[in-house]
């Protein structure tokens, strides 16, 4: 599943991180941001939850998160 850019910084380098074998979440890899979450049980659920997060207006985004 394709993941949308980071809701905080609009970063395009996003991954699904696996923690403790059963917990997965989306994570922004942009230095200074590193937003992560929400926790889910599968890659598909984690990507869907990440994509459902509200996005800041482009005018309020910065390289390190929401201004």
Buried (B, 14 or more C-beta within 10 A) or exposed (E): EEBBBBBBBBBEEBEBBEEEEEEBBBBBBBEEBBBBBBBBEEEEBBBBBBBEBEBBEEEEBEEEBBE
